[in-house]
Amino acid sequence: MKPSLIEFPEEFTSERLLIRKPLPGDGKAVYEAMLASLDELRPWMPWAHTNQSEQDTEASVRDSIAEFITREDLRLHIFNKETGEFIGSTGLHRINWDVPKFEIGYWIDTRFSGRGYMTEATEAITNFAFTELNAKRVEIRCDTRNTRSRAIPEKLGFTLEGILKNDSLSADSKELRDTCIFAKIN
């Protein structure tokens, strides 16, 4: 079956969060969260080194909607269920529908970090991948030095399968980095 024909919910919830596909108009909230979090995101996210406008961010959101429809990439936005505030961005990336396997990536608005939101979202997305998408493998990859990002798969019982040495460039493209590969298997 073509991935674009795969039906599944476009939103789901956890205890405190609404997790949903991106919608037109989300760019403003995403942009404001990025601006508030640039200092924390720059060491890890290459896109945090580019000068993006609110319009660029909205265009990125709309591009991700198209990728969601074709099932090439499943970007997800996280909102507080009670307040409706945008908390962060995550999703299922580097998809291989033949297995099926997915990689979870994430970043959080700094104003909401340290409250367990991203751990809660990652757990919900992992469960979604296994139950709704019949995943056989879910991965989380991160820089070995990103202790906050590493803590999430460790808390959720992912297995550290290995560390790839000199695997990619750092977010600022100035040095080589090592990458942790965490996985859960179904």
Secondary structure, DSSP 8 states (H G I E B T S, - for coil): --GGG----SEEE-SSEEEE---TTTHHHHHHHHHHHHHHHTTT-GGGGS---HHHHHHHHHHHHHHHHHTS-EEEEEEETTT--EEEEEEEEEEETTTTEEEEEEEE-GGGTTSSHHHHHHHHHHHHHHHHS--SEEEEEEETT-HHHHHHHHHTT-EEEEEEEEEEE-TTSSSEEEEEEEEEE-
